[in-house]
Amino acid sequence: MSRFDPQEALINTRREFGEHGGVAISVARASTFTVMDSHTMPEIFDGLRGPEKGGCFLYSRHFNPTLDVLSRYLGAMEGTEYGVCTASGMAAISCTLLQICRAGDHIVASDTIYGGTRALLNDLLPSMDIHTTFVNPADTAAFEAAITDKTKVIYTEVLANPTLRLADIRALSVIAKARGLKLVADNTFTPMVISPAQLGADVVVYSLTKFISGASDMLGGAICCSKDFVLELMDLHTGRVMLFGPTMDPRVAFDVSNRLPNLAIRMQEHGRRAMAMAQMLEGHGVEVCYPGLESHPQHALFSEVANEEMGYGGIIAIDCKTNERAQELMNSLQNDESFGLMAVSLGYFDTLMSCSSTSTSSEIPPEDQAKMGLSPGLVRLSIGLTGSLNKRLEQLERAVKKVGLTG
């Protein structure tokens, strides 16, 4: 069976043109929409009519024409029926989990996830009587062993933040389907590189803020899923997206939709540069983690499930062992070499770097960081696109030598 091609899927989906025939979609900034007959409005509220059922749009917190187009494009890219756009990645995650789970329910989740997601699962949801068991994302058997009769969701990042462990989505899907659970996968690190829905995930969530946006100039999230789940999320009475109101601004949806066509090219170049840097670092004896390296414990699995010609992603991790050494490396890379910028987030056109233990994973207690294999000196590098690759390699080589990381 041929692999899924997200580029072709996106290209071949129905193209939406602007209101007056423009090649770009229109921005529908209206908060509310007009009905032409007084009987139409109550029928919309009763769910009898809508944009696809002989009615019209109602209110932009519910559905909006510009967001509707972006949702359809993202669904095509993932190979799902549809999608929902939200104001942030955390909104996408929170609404998805709270739509599926109720008080008394249980989640089995990867123990190596973004700190904000960890705080949601570990600190906030227990106050709603929704509890989570955390397991190693690379240990499929541990997910199955943690399932109870109250479990409703298996949740994981496809590529773990920041340790770059890979979850076996195909194997987890088999477990989830056998037990009647939903498999929710966060694919923020590897859009177009890996297609979780094609591997069996029921719901794929994104922070669009990162690689999909590519410019660190907007916030956004997405939920790619079945049409039935979209209707649940947007239900007027119980829909978490409808009632919590994390609505994406139509202007953001317009900007993201115009960046999707070049996402594949960007991801390929992020991956090409990350591979070159990881190989250089490994050659100098630096403790580097990157799934494109054969030394990565799940290199073979990644190669097997990745989409063709899309590389291994744009994130590498360097273990400096101590937080002090990590800070020294980042200061050298930014202030001496102009290699990149010390900042949280990722997917920007310039390289962004952070020491995860004291930044994006700081919500996780040190003892839990140790359990999940997060070194206090791990530096996460989101490799950018700017500057010549040769010069960037020289800058990185000088910096790791300067701080004594080479073998």
GIDA-V930046 format. One record per backbone hydrogen bond with DSSP energy under -0.5 kcal/mol. NH is the residue of the N-H (numbers start at 1). CO is the residue of the C=O. If there is no record, write none. Layout:
<<NH | CO> <NH | CO>>
This chain:
<<6 | 4> <9 | 5> <10 | 6> <11 | 7> <12 | 8> <13 | 9> <13 | 10> <18 | 22> <21 | 18> <28 | 26> <29 | 27> <33 | 58> <40 | 37> <41 | 37> <42 | 38> <43 | 39> <44 | 40> <45 | 41> <46 | 42> <47 | 44> <48 | 43> <49 | 43> <53 | 50> <55 | 50> <60 | 31> <62 | 59> <63 | 59> <68 | 64> <69 | 65> <70 | 66> <71 | 67> <72 | 68> <73 | 69> <74 | 70> <75 | 71> <76 | 72> <77 | 73> <78 | 74> <79 | 75> <80 | 75> <82 | 225> <84 | 223> <86 | 221> <87 | 246> <92 | 88> <93 | 89> <94 | 90> <95 | 91> <96 | 92> <97 | 93> <98 | 94> <99 | 95> <100 | 96> <101 | 97> <104 | 129> <105 | 102> <106 | 150> <107 | 131> <108 | 153> <109 | 107> <109 | 133> <110 | 155> <111 | 135> <113 | 111> <115 | 360> <118 | 114> <119 | 115> <120 | 116> <121 | 117> <122 | 118> <123 | 119> <124 | 119> <125 | 120> <127 | 124> <128 | 125> <129 | 126> <130 | 125> <131 | 105> <131 | 129> <133 | 107> <135 | 109> <139 | 136> <140 | 138> <142 | 139> <143 | 139> <144 | 140> <145 | 141> <146 | 142> <147 | 143> <147 | 144> <151 | 148> <152 | 106> <153 | 106> <154 | 182> <155 | 108> <155 | 153> <156 | 184> <158 | 186> <160 | 158> <160 | 165> <161 | 112> <162 | 160> <164 | 160> <167 | 158> <168 | 137> <169 | 167> <172 | 168> <173 | 169> <174 | 170> <175 | 171> <176 | 172> <177 | 173> <178 | 174> <179 | 175> <180 | 176> <180 | 177> <181 | 176> <182 | 152> <184 | 154> <184 | 182> <185 | 183> <185 | 203> <186 | 156> <187 | 185> <187 | 205> <190 | 187> <191 | 188> <194 | 190> <196 | 194> <198 | 195> <199 | 195> <199 | 196> <200 | 196> <200 | 197> <201 | 196> <202 | 183> <203 | 183> <204 | 224> <205 | 185> <206 | 222> <208 | 206> <208 | 220> <209 | 220> <210 | 207> <213 | 208> <214 | 210> <221 | 86> <222 | 206> <223 | 84> <224 | 204> <225 | 82> <225 | 223> <230 | 226> <231 | 227> <232 | 228> <233 | 229> <234 | 230> <235 | 232> <239 | 235> <241 | 233> <242 | 233> <243 | 239> <244 | 240> <245 | 241> <247 | 245> <248 | 85> <252 | 249> <253 | 249> <254 | 250> <255 | 251> <256 | 252> <257 | 253> <258 | 254> <259 | 255> <259 | 256> <260 | 256> <262 | 259> <263 | 260> <264 | 260> <266 | 262> <267 | 263> <268 | 264> <269 | 265> <270 | 266> <271 | 267> <272 | 268> <273 | 269> <274 | 270> <275 | 271> <276 | 272> <277 | 273> <278 | 274> <279 | 275> <280 | 276> <281 | 277> <282 | 278> <283 | 279> <284 | 280> <284 | 281> <285 | 282> <286 | 281> <288 | 286> <289 | 317> <293 | 290> <296 | 293> <299 | 296> <302 | 298> <303 | 299> <304 | 300> <305 | 301> <306 | 302> <307 | 193> <310 | 307> <313 | 310> <316 | 381> <317 | 289> <318 | 379> <319 | 287> <320 | 318> <320 | 377> <322 | 320> <326 | 322> <327 | 323> <328 | 324> <329 | 325> <330 | 326> <331 | 327> <332 | 328> <333 | 329> <334 | 330> <335 | 331> <336 | 331> <336 | 332> <337 | 332> <338 | 334> <339 | 333> <340 | 333> <341 | 351> <343 | 341> <343 | 353> <352 | 382> <353 | 341> <354 | 380> <356 | 354> <356 | 378> <358 | 355> <359 | 356> <361 | 356> <362 | 359> <364 | 361> <368 | 365> <369 | 365> <370 | 366> <371 | 367> <372 | 368> <373 | 370> <374 | 369> <375 | 373> <378 | 375> <379 | 318> <380 | 354> <380 | 378> <381 | 316> <381 | 379> <382 | 352> <382 | 380> <383 | 314> <383 | 381> <385 | 349> <386 | 349> <392 | 388> <393 | 389> <394 | 390> <395 | 391> <396 | 392> <397 | 393> <398 | 394> <399 | 395> <400 | 396> <401 | 397> <402 | 398> <403 | 399> <404 | 401> <405 | 400> <406 | 400> <407 | 284>>
